[in-house]
Amino acid sequence: MFVFHEVRPQDLDELETLSARLNTLNLPNDRERLEKIVQKSRESFSGRYEDLKEREYVFVLRDHAEDKLIGTAMIIAQHGTYKRPAVYFNVGEEQKYSETLDKFFTHETLELEFEYAGPTEIGGLILDPDYRGHAQKLGKQLSYLRFLYIGMHRRWFRDRIVAELLPPLRDDGGSDLWDCLGKKFTGLHYRDADQISRENVEFIRSLFPSSPIYTALLPKRAQNKIGVVGDKTKPAAEMLRSIGFAYFNQIDPFDGGPALSVETDRCPLVDRTRQVTFVGELDADAEPEGEALVGYDYDDHDVRFRGVFAEYHQGPQGVSLRAPGLDLLRMEPGDTLGFLPLDGPHLEPLF
């Protein structure tokens, strides 16, 4: 059986093992930073941060039968604050024509932009390779769980959601775009710059050119990485596009990876999520209407959130559920839960 819950300090060892598989900005392979991320997540779920934009939530997926942490996912309530603004390159174009030569060019440009009150960001999606291709589509469940939580607590999040995707990187983990551009202006190697940016992007503002950069001045190997999704990230990009995310010509200034975004209320996963009453367990021989992700909040418990993938039947009094691990949510009939139907009567299937 598989259960979602917020990350806990006792999950740190397993979290570090997973983060080593995909060393990202949001979940780096760095134990000291992971400790801080876990602590911030705990404080976010507990409501310690009254300022909603300071909250960052980390969810984990656990194979309960094996007592093994097999996946992670993350929500940053606001990507871009006064202390650490979000930074992008806007990919644009500039047209040039010479009457004397009768020559016309359309030049691609990169222009630096900072956001101080940016969108909600989703990231940190990692699934143990041993569980990829599982019949229950665990990676998709884990990704969709974030939208369930946003829908359950809509006012806590921004009106736009963004996901930054990894581009093709070299076998040594380096970035051709950074080596041909960022390194020229900062003198830093890609990994060093990436590490510094996790705390502070002031050096980007101070050292990068403020005027547009013509990509024609870059070698082809760098131009070809702009806004391109890496092979390992393509399944995530396809999933995001299927739920309304699109590319709006913004890329990461370090490696050129694209940012996909969607208006929060136009995302079907958020739109479908609602609060319902739990009626009780669905009888073993009863025919379900469909499948759903369900989440349950706890006011005064060591774990403030748990969720499962369940079969459901909806009636006038609420929903009945059937799922391995449902008892771990410790819900009582009459309790309110978050409900994201993935298929069912009059619904287009999301799986």
C-alpha positions as CSV (number, residue, x, y, z in Angstrom):
1,M,0.0,0.0,0.0
2,F,1.1,3.6,-0.7
3,V,0.5,6.6,1.5
4,F,1.4,10.3,1.0
5,H,2.4,12.5,4.0
6,E,4.3,15.6,4.8
7,V,8.1,15.0,5.2
8,R,9.3,14.4,8.7
9,P,12.8,14.7,10.3
10,Q,13.0,10.9,10.5
11,D,12.7,10.8,6.7
12,L,16.0,12.7,6.2
13,D,18.2,9.7,5.5
14,E,15.9,8.3,2.9
15,L,15.3,11.8,1.4
16,E,19.0,12.3,1.0
17,T,19.3,9.0,-0.9
18,L,16.5,10.0,-3.2
19,S,17.8,13.5,-3.8
20,A,21.1,12.0,-5.0
21,R,19.2,10.7,-8.0
22,L,18.1,14.1,-9.2
23,N,20.2,16.9,-7.7
24,T,17.8,19.9,-8.2
25,L,17.6,23.5,-7.0
26,N,14.6,22.6,-4.8
27,L,15.9,19.3,-3.4
28,P,19.7,19.4,-3.6
29,N,21.9,16.4,-2.8
30,D,23.2,18.3,0.3
31,R,22.3,17.0,3.7
32,E,22.7,20.3,5.5
33,R,20.4,22.0,3.0
34,L,17.9,19.1,3.1
35,E,17.7,19.5,6.9
36,K,16.7,23.2,6.4
37,I,14.2,22.2,3.8
38,V,12.6,19.6,6.0
39,Q,12.4,22.1,8.9
40,K,10.9,24.8,6.7
41,S,8.3,22.3,5.4
42,R,7.4,21.3,9.0
43,E,7.0,24.9,10.0
44,S,4.9,25.5,6.8
45,F,2.5,22.7,7.5
46,S,2.1,23.7,11.1
47,G,1.2,27.2,10.2
48,R,4.1,28.8,11.9
49,Y,4.7,31.2,8.9
50,E,1.8,33.7,9.0
51,D,3.2,35.2,5.8
52,L,1.9,32.7,3.3
53,K,4.6,33.5,0.7
54,E,7.2,32.1,3.1
55,R,5.7,28.6,3.1
56,E,7.4,25.6,1.3
57,Y,5.7,22.2,1.5
58,V,7.5,18.9,0.9
59,F,5.4,15.7,0.4
60,V,6.7,12.2,0.4
61,L,5.3,8.9,-0.9
62,R,5.9,5.8,1.2
63,D,5.5,2.2,0.3
64,H,3.9,1.3,3.6
65,A,4.3,-2.5,3.2
66,E,8.1,-2.1,2.8
67,D,8.3,1.0,5.1
68,K,10.3,2.7,2.3
69,L,10.2,6.3,1.2
70,I,10.0,6.1,-2.6
71,G,9.2,9.6,-3.8
72,T,9.0,13.3,-3.1
73,A,7.1,16.4,-4.4
74,M,7.3,20.0,-3.4
75,I,5.2,23.3,-3.5
76,I,6.8,26.7,-3.0
77,A,3.9,29.0,-2.1
78,Q,5.6,32.0,-3.9
79,H,8.6,31.7,-6.1
80,G,10.1,35.1,-5.9
81,T,10.3,37.4,-2.8
82,Y,12.1,40.6,-1.8
83,K,14.9,38.6,-0.3
84,R,15.3,36.2,-3.1
85,P,13.6,37.3,-6.3
86,A,12.9,34.7,-9.1
87,V,15.2,35.3,-12.0
88,Y,14.5,34.4,-15.7
89,F,15.6,35.2,-19.2
90,N,12.7,36.4,-21.3
91,V,13.2,34.9,-24.8
92,G,12.2,37.5,-27.3
93,E,13.1,38.8,-30.8
94,E,14.3,41.9,-32.5
95,Q,13.9,42.6,-36.2
96,K,16.6,44.4,-38.2
97,Y,16.6,45.6,-41.8
98,S,19.2,47.3,-44.0
99,E,17.8,49.2,-47.0
100,T,21.4,49.6,-48.3
101,L,22.0,45.8,-48.3
102,D,18.4,44.8,-48.7
103,K,18.9,42.3,-45.8
104,F,16.4,41.5,-43.1
105,F,17.1,39.5,-39.9
106,T,15.0,38.4,-36.9
107,H,17.3,38.0,-33.9
108,E,16.5,36.0,-30.9
109,T,17.2,37.8,-27.6
110,L,17.6,37.0,-24.0
111,E,16.6,39.7,-21.4
112,L,17.0,39.4,-17.7
113,E,13.9,39.7,-15.5
114,F,13.3,39.6,-11.8
115,E,10.1,38.8,-10.0
116,Y,9.5,39.8,-6.4
117,A,6.0,38.5,-6.0
118,G,6.1,35.6,-8.4
119,P,3.9,32.5,-8.9
120,T,3.5,29.4,-6.9
121,E,6.2,26.9,-8.0
122,I,5.9,23.1,-8.1
123,G,9.1,21.1,-8.1
124,G,11.2,18.5,-6.3
125,L,9.5,15.6,-8.1
126,I,11.5,12.4,-7.6
127,L,10.4,8.8,-7.8
128,D,12.6,5.8,-7.0
129,P,13.5,4.2,-10.3
130,D,12.4,0.8,-9.0
131,Y,8.8,2.1,-8.9
132,R,8.7,3.8,-12.3
133,G,6.2,2.1,-14.7
134,H,4.1,0.9,-11.7
135,A,0.6,-0.1,-12.6
136,Q,-0.8,2.5,-10.2
137,K,1.1,5.3,-12.0
138,L,2.8,6.4,-8.8
139,G,4.8,9.2,-10.4
140,K,1.6,10.8,-11.8
141,Q,-0.1,10.4,-8.4
142,L,2.8,12.1,-6.7
143,S,2.7,15.0,-9.1
144,Y,-1.1,15.4,-9.0
145,L,-1.0,15.4,-5.2
146,R,0.4,18.9,-5.2
147,F,-2.6,20.2,-7.1
148,L,-4.9,18.5,-4.7
149,Y,-3.2,20.3,-1.8
150,I,-3.4,23.7,-3.7
151,G,-7.1,23.1,-4.4
152,M,-7.7,22.2,-0.7
153,H,-6.1,25.5,0.4
154,R,-6.5,27.7,-2.6
155,R,-6.1,31.1,-0.8
156,W,-2.6,30.1,0.3
157,F,-1.3,30.1,-3.2
158,R,-0.8,32.5,-6.1
159,D,-2.9,32.9,-9.2
160,R,-0.3,31.3,-11.4
161,I,1.7,28.0,-11.0
162,V,5.1,27.5,-12.6
163,A,7.3,24.5,-13.1
164,E,11.0,24.9,-14.1
165,L,12.2,22.0,-16.2
166,L,15.7,20.6,-16.6
167,P,17.3,21.0,-20.0
168,P,19.8,18.6,-21.6
169,L,23.0,18.8,-19.5
170,R,26.4,17.3,-20.4
171,D,27.5,14.0,-19.0
172,D,29.7,15.8,-16.5
173,G,26.6,17.7,-15.2
174,G,27.6,21.0,-16.8
175,S,25.6,23.4,-18.9
176,D,26.7,24.6,-22.4
177,L,24.6,27.8,-22.1
178,W,26.2,28.7,-18.8
179,D,29.7,28.1,-20.0
180,C,29.1,30.2,-23.1
181,L,27.2,33.0,-21.3
182,G,26.9,33.1,-17.5
183,K,30.5,32.0,-16.8
184,K,31.8,34.9,-19.0
185,F,30.1,37.4,-16.8
186,T,30.6,35.8,-13.3
187,G,33.8,33.7,-13.6
188,L,31.9,30.9,-11.8
189,H,31.4,27.3,-12.8
190,Y,27.8,26.2,-13.3
191,R,27.6,24.1,-10.1
192,D,29.1,26.9,-8.0
193,A,26.8,29.5,-9.4
194,D,23.8,27.2,-9.0
195,Q,24.8,26.6,-5.3
196,I,25.1,30.3,-4.6
197,S,21.8,31.1,-6.2
198,R,20.0,28.9,-3.8
199,E,20.4,31.6,-1.2
200,N,21.1,34.7,-3.2
201,V,20.8,36.0,-6.8
202,E,22.4,39.4,-6.2
203,F,25.5,38.4,-8.2
204,I,23.3,37.8,-11.3
205,R,21.8,41.3,-11.0
206,S,25.2,42.9,-10.5
207,L,27.2,41.1,-13.1
208,F,24.9,40.0,-15.9
209,P,24.2,42.6,-18.7
210,S,21.0,44.5,-18.2
211,S,20.4,45.0,-22.0
212,P,19.2,42.2,-24.3
213,I,21.7,39.6,-25.4
214,Y,21.6,38.4,-29.0
215,T,21.8,34.6,-29.1
216,A,23.4,34.7,-32.5
217,L,26.6,35.6,-30.7
218,L,26.5,32.2,-28.9
219,P,27.8,29.0,-30.4
220,K,25.2,26.7,-31.9
221,R,25.6,24.1,-29.0
222,A,24.4,26.8,-26.6
223,Q,21.7,28.1,-28.9
224,N,20.3,24.6,-29.3
225,K,19.7,24.2,-25.5
226,I,17.5,27.3,-25.1
227,G,14.1,26.3,-23.9
228,V,14.7,22.7,-24.6
229,V,13.5,19.9,-22.2
230,G,16.0,17.2,-21.3
231,D,15.2,13.5,-22.2
232,K,14.7,12.6,-18.5
233,T,12.3,15.5,-18.0
234,K,10.1,15.0,-21.1
235,P,7.5,12.7,-19.4
236,A,7.0,15.4,-16.7
237,A,6.7,18.1,-19.4
238,E,4.1,16.1,-21.3
239,M,2.1,15.5,-18.1
240,L,2.2,19.2,-17.3
241,R,1.1,20.2,-20.8
242,S,-1.8,17.7,-20.5
243,I,-3.2,19.7,-17.6
244,G,-2.9,23.2,-19.1
245,F,0.8,24.2,-18.6
246,A,2.4,26.0,-21.5
247,Y,5.8,27.6,-22.4
248,F,5.7,31.4,-22.3
249,N,9.2,32.2,-23.4
250,Q,10.9,32.2,-20.0
251,I,14.0,30.1,-19.3
252,D,16.4,29.5,-16.5
253,P,19.4,31.9,-16.8
254,F,21.8,29.2,-15.6
255,D,21.1,26.3,-18.0
256,G,18.3,27.5,-20.4
257,G,15.7,25.0,-19.2
258,P,12.1,26.2,-19.9
259,A,9.6,27.4,-17.4
260,L,6.0,26.1,-18.0
261,S,3.1,27.8,-16.3
262,V,-0.7,27.8,-16.0
263,E,-3.3,30.1,-14.3
264,T,-4.1,28.3,-11.1
265,D,-7.9,28.4,-11.5
266,R,-7.6,27.1,-15.1
267,C,-5.7,24.0,-14.1
268,P,-8.3,21.2,-14.2
269,L,-6.7,19.4,-11.2
270,V,-7.2,22.5,-9.0
271,D,-10.6,23.2,-10.5
272,R,-11.8,19.7,-9.8
273,T,-10.6,19.6,-6.2
274,R,-13.2,20.2,-3.5
275,Q,-14.0,19.6,0.1
276,V,-16.4,16.7,0.7
277,T,-17.8,14.8,3.7
278,F,-16.4,11.3,4.3
279,V,-19.3,8.9,4.7
280,G,-17.3,5.7,5.4
281,E,-15.6,2.8,3.7
282,L,-17.0,1.6,0.5
283,D,-18.3,-2.0,0.8
284,A,-15.9,-4.6,-0.7
285,D,-18.5,-5.8,-3.2
286,A,-19.8,-2.3,-4.1
287,E,-19.1,-1.0,-7.6
288,P,-17.0,2.3,-7.4
289,E,-17.9,5.3,-9.6
290,G,-14.3,6.1,-10.2
291,E,-10.8,6.8,-8.8
292,A,-9.6,9.8,-6.8
293,L,-6.8,11.3,-4.8
294,V,-8.0,12.2,-1.3
295,G,-6.2,14.2,1.4
296,Y,-6.8,14.8,5.0
297,D,-5.5,17.6,7.3
298,Y,-4.7,17.2,11.0
299,D,-4.8,20.1,13.4
300,D,-2.7,18.8,16.2
301,H,-0.8,15.7,15.0
302,D,2.8,14.9,14.3
303,V,1.9,14.6,10.6
304,R,-0.3,17.5,9.5
305,F,-1.3,15.9,6.1
306,R,-1.8,12.4,4.7
307,G,-3.3,11.2,1.4
308,V,-4.1,8.1,-0.6
309,F,-5.3,7.0,-4.0
310,A,-8.8,5.5,-3.6
311,E,-11.8,4.2,-5.4
312,Y,-15.0,6.2,-4.5
313,H,-18.7,6.4,-4.7
314,Q,-20.4,9.7,-4.3
315,G,-23.8,10.1,-2.8
316,P,-26.0,12.9,-1.4
317,Q,-24.3,12.7,2.0
318,G,-20.7,12.6,0.8
319,V,-18.2,10.1,-0.5
320,S,-17.5,6.5,0.4
321,L,-13.9,5.3,-0.2
322,R,-12.0,2.1,-0.7
323,A,-8.2,2.0,-0.6
324,P,-5.3,0.1,0.9
325,G,-4.0,2.3,3.7
326,L,-7.3,4.2,4.1
327,D,-7.2,3.4,7.8
328,L,-3.9,5.2,8.2
329,L,-5.7,8.5,7.5
330,R,-7.7,7.8,10.7
331,M,-10.8,9.6,9.4
332,E,-14.2,9.3,11.0
333,P,-17.6,9.5,9.2
334,G,-18.6,13.1,9.0
335,D,-15.0,14.4,8.6
336,T,-14.1,16.8,5.8
337,L,-11.5,15.8,3.3
338,G,-9.9,17.0,0.1
339,F,-11.2,15.2,-2.9
340,L,-9.8,15.2,-6.5
341,P,-11.7,12.8,-8.8
342,L,-9.5,11.5,-11.6
343,D,-12.3,9.9,-13.5
344,G,-16.0,9.1,-13.0
345,P,-19.4,10.0,-14.3
346,H,-19.4,13.1,-16.5
347,L,-15.6,13.5,-16.0
348,E,-12.9,13.3,-18.6
349,P,-10.3,10.8,-17.2
350,L,-7.1,12.4,-16.0
351,F,-5.1,9.2,-15.8
